[in-house]
Amino acid sequence: MKQTGTYCKAYETARLAEFPGWPADPAQTGHLFLHEDFTVTGGIFPGEAVVFDAVTPEWVEFCRGRLQFAALAEEE
């Protein structure tokens, strides 16, 4: 049985692609999953089907600011 991470949230690909450093042609449509470590995958399992893993301070700020993303532990 595959292990899931503690937290992830689905976003429309278009929302994620608003980030200036997003890959020009990620070849993904629909929804992708943003994980608590700020990587993005095609499914709920962290580390599998990775679409974006260029975690930089700018990306983290984009996720927290524009997307209002916060892992459950950060919300407490």
C-alpha positions as CSV (number, residue, x, y, z in Angstrom):
1,M,0.0,0.0,0.0
2,K,1.4,3.4,-1.0
3,Q,1.9,6.0,1.7
4,T,0.3,9.4,1.4
5,G,1.8,12.5,2.8
6,T,0.3,14.4,5.8
7,Y,-1.3,17.1,3.6
8,C,-1.9,18.1,0.0
9,K,-4.4,20.2,-1.8
10,A,-5.7,20.1,-5.3
11,Y,-5.4,23.1,-7.6
12,E,-6.3,23.8,-11.2
13,T,-3.2,23.6,-13.3
14,A,-4.0,27.1,-14.6
15,R,-3.7,28.5,-11.1
16,L,-0.3,26.9,-10.5
17,A,0.8,28.1,-14.0
18,E,0.4,31.7,-12.8
19,F,3.8,31.4,-11.1
20,P,6.5,32.9,-13.4
21,G,8.8,29.9,-12.9
22,W,6.2,27.3,-13.8
23,P,7.3,25.0,-16.7
24,A,6.2,26.4,-20.0
25,D,4.5,23.2,-21.1
26,P,3.9,20.9,-18.2
27,A,1.8,18.6,-20.3
28,Q,-0.7,18.4,-17.5
29,T,-4.3,19.4,-17.5
30,G,-7.1,19.6,-15.0
31,H,-5.9,19.4,-11.4
32,L,-2.6,18.9,-9.7
33,F,-1.7,18.3,-6.1
34,L,0.4,20.7,-4.0
35,H,2.1,19.0,-1.1
36,E,3.2,20.2,2.3
37,D,6.8,20.2,1.1
38,F,5.7,22.5,-1.8
39,T,6.3,20.0,-4.6
40,V,3.5,19.4,-7.1
41,T,2.4,16.0,-8.4
42,G,-0.2,14.5,-10.7
43,G,-1.7,12.5,-7.8
44,I,-2.0,12.4,-4.1
45,F,1.1,10.4,-3.5
46,P,4.1,12.5,-2.7
47,G,7.2,11.9,-4.7
48,E,5.3,10.1,-7.5
49,A,4.4,11.6,-10.9
50,V,6.3,14.8,-9.9
51,V,5.4,17.7,-12.1
52,F,7.2,20.5,-10.3
53,D,9.9,20.3,-7.6
54,A,11.8,23.6,-8.0
55,V,11.0,24.7,-4.4
56,T,12.4,28.2,-4.0
57,P,11.6,31.0,-1.6
58,E,9.6,32.7,-4.5
59,W,7.6,29.5,-5.1
60,V,6.8,29.2,-1.4
61,E,5.7,32.8,-1.2
62,F,3.5,32.3,-4.3
63,C,1.9,29.3,-2.7
64,R,1.3,30.9,0.7
65,G,0.3,34.3,-0.8
66,R,-1.5,33.9,-4.1
67,L,-2.8,30.4,-3.5
68,Q,-3.4,30.8,0.2
69,F,-1.8,27.4,0.8
70,A,-1.0,26.3,4.3
71,A,-0.3,22.8,5.6
72,L,-2.5,21.9,8.5
73,A,0.3,22.3,11.0
74,E,1.0,25.9,9.8
75,E,-2.7,26.8,10.4
76,E,-2.6,26.0,14.1
